[in-house]
Amino acid sequence: MERIVTKRLVLRALKPSDAAAMFDYAKTDEVGPQAGWTPHKSVEESANILNYMIRTNEVWGITTRDNDTLIGTIGLHKDEDEKSTFRSLGYVLHPAYHGQGLMTEAVKALIVYAFEQTNIDIIGCGHFTDNIASQRVIEKCGFIYQKNIEKDFNLFGFKVRKTCAEYEITIDMYKENKLLWQQH
Ligand SMILES: CC(C)(COP(=O)(O)OP(=O)(O)OC[C@H]1O[C@@H](n2cnc3c(N)ncnc32)[C@H](O)[C@@H]1OP(=O)(O)O)[C@@H](O)C(=O)NCCC(=O)NCCS
């Protein structure tokens, strides 16, 4: 997994020893439910999710440049229903680091990596319509709105129907205006 360095962040491979740091944000009510999952109840639960992410090799750990402690994750996920050059972007960040433009910085760097270094030609991304912070990240990163869809999630043991707004960036859009993504 390629290591990606931005002005303030390092995106690196996840490792089993990240479990406690992951639990520190995954246990909070501000993170998981906004991304469609129930907060983790134990470090063991975080360790299991972490091991799954390590196996699938689609998710980077986010750290700051001066401290290797995990503060979030960002991933480019394969979707079985889509052609193989499509990836779906997902991300979460520890609440202590919200509101500093960090996820926008990480997303832009991953877009540059995907279109410059891999054969990916479309990146999709979505947010719950009530998740304004994620909507802003998606807008600031130049994604183009496609449609709203309804999806079911299991949250706190209940089936919840949520409206998701879906967006895309194509490699052609990227090539036409690279500076939008490369200035970070
Ligand atoms: C979404 C998330 C990753 C954003 O990370 P971040 O580093 O704080 O994002 P940025 O600082 O780059 O941008 C956040 C933007 O949202 C805005 N924002 C945050 N909360 C807001 C709110 N309640 N109402 C309006 N705007 C809000 C900020 O002002 C900022 O926009 P601006 O630059 O125009 O001022 C972070 O909030 C998070 O981890 N949330 C929980 C998990 C999640 O939602 N994941 C995404 C699932 S789709």
The ligand as a MOL file (V3000), in Angstrom:
LIG
                    3D

  0  0  0     0  0            999 V3000
M  V30 BEGIN CTAB
M  V30 COUNTS 48 50 0 0 0
M  V30 BEGIN ATOM
M  V30 1 C -16.9010 14.3080 7.7160 0
M  V30 2 C -15.5500 14.5020 8.3850 0
M  V30 3 C -14.5750 13.4470 7.8920 0
M  V30 4 C -15.0170 15.8920 8.0030 0
M  V30 5 O -13.6620 16.0040 8.4150 0
M  V30 6 P -12.9870 17.4450 8.6660 0
M  V30 7 O -11.5110 17.2710 8.6230 0
M  V30 8 O -13.5970 18.0810 9.8490 0
M  V30 9 O -13.4780 18.2090 7.3570 0
M  V30 10 P -12.9840 19.6270 6.8460 0
M  V30 11 O -12.4740 20.4390 8.0080 0
M  V30 12 O -12.0870 19.3920 5.7020 0
M  V30 13 O -14.3550 20.2560 6.3210 0
M  V30 14 C -15.5270 20.2470 7.1300 0
M  V30 15 C -16.4800 21.3060 6.6260 0
M  V30 16 O -17.7750 21.0770 7.1720 0
M  V30 17 C -18.2280 22.2490 7.8230 0
M  V30 18 N -19.0990 21.7920 8.8980 0
M  V30 19 C -18.8190 20.9200 9.8810 0
M  V30 20 N -19.9030 20.7190 10.6360 0
M  V30 21 C -20.8940 21.4640 10.1150 0
M  V30 22 C -22.2510 21.6860 10.4400 0
M  V30 23 N -22.8360 21.0540 11.4580 0
M  V30 24 N -22.9720 22.5370 9.6640 0
M  V30 25 C -22.4070 23.1620 8.6170 0
M  V30 26 N -21.1090 22.9810 8.2480 0
M  V30 27 C -20.3820 22.1550 8.9960 0
M  V30 28 C -16.9680 22.9430 8.2580 0
M  V30 29 O -17.2000 24.3080 8.5040 0
M  V30 30 C -16.1040 22.7110 7.0180 0
M  V30 31 O -16.5280 23.4980 5.9190 0
M  V30 32 P -15.8110 24.8610 5.4890 0
M  V30 33 O -14.3870 24.5270 5.1860 0
M  V30 34 O -16.6060 25.3120 4.3230 0
M  V30 35 O -15.9250 25.7850 6.6820 0
M  V30 36 C -15.6580 14.4230 9.9330 0
M  V30 37 O -16.6150 15.3560 10.3510 0
M  V30 38 C -16.0490 13.0290 10.4170 0
M  V30 39 O -15.1950 12.1640 10.6010 0
M  V30 40 N -17.3470 12.8540 10.6480 0
M  V30 41 C -17.8650 11.5580 11.1440 0
M  V30 42 C -17.7350 10.4430 10.1120 0
M  V30 43 C -18.2970 10.8340 8.7560 0
M  V30 44 O -19.2330 11.6030 8.6500 0
M  V30 45 N -17.6870 10.2720 7.6970 0
M  V30 46 C -18.1440 10.5060 6.3520 0
M  V30 47 C -19.2760 9.6160 6.0230 0
M  V30 48 S -19.9300 10.0440 4.4200 0
M  V30 END ATOM
M  V30 BEGIN BOND
M  V30 1 1 1 2
M  V30 2 1 2 3
M  V30 3 1 2 4
M  V30 4 1 2 36
M  V30 5 1 4 5
M  V30 6 1 5 6
M  V30 7 2 6 7
M  V30 8 1 6 8
M  V30 9 1 6 9
M  V30 10 1 9 10
M  V30 11 2 10 11
M  V30 12 1 10 12
M  V30 13 1 10 13
M  V30 14 1 13 14
M  V30 15 1 14 15
M  V30 16 1 15 16
M  V30 17 1 15 30
M  V30 18 1 16 17
M  V30 19 1 17 18
M  V30 20 1 17 28
M  V30 21 1 18 19
M  V30 22 1 18 27
M  V30 23 2 19 20
M  V30 24 1 20 21
M  V30 25 1 21 22
M  V30 26 2 21 27
M  V30 27 1 22 23
M  V30 28 2 22 24
M  V30 29 1 24 25
M  V30 30 2 25 26
M  V30 31 1 26 27
M  V30 32 1 28 29
M  V30 33 1 28 30
M  V30 34 1 30 31
M  V30 35 1 31 32
M  V30 36 2 32 33
M  V30 37 1 32 34
M  V30 38 1 32 35
M  V30 39 1 36 37
M  V30 40 1 36 38
M  V30 41 2 38 39
M  V30 42 1 38 40
M  V30 43 1 40 41
M  V30 44 1 41 42
M  V30 45 1 42 43
M  V30 46 2 43 44
M  V30 47 1 43 45
M  V30 48 1 45 46
M  V30 49 1 46 47
M  V30 50 1 47 48
M  V30 END BOND
M  V30 END CTAB
M  END
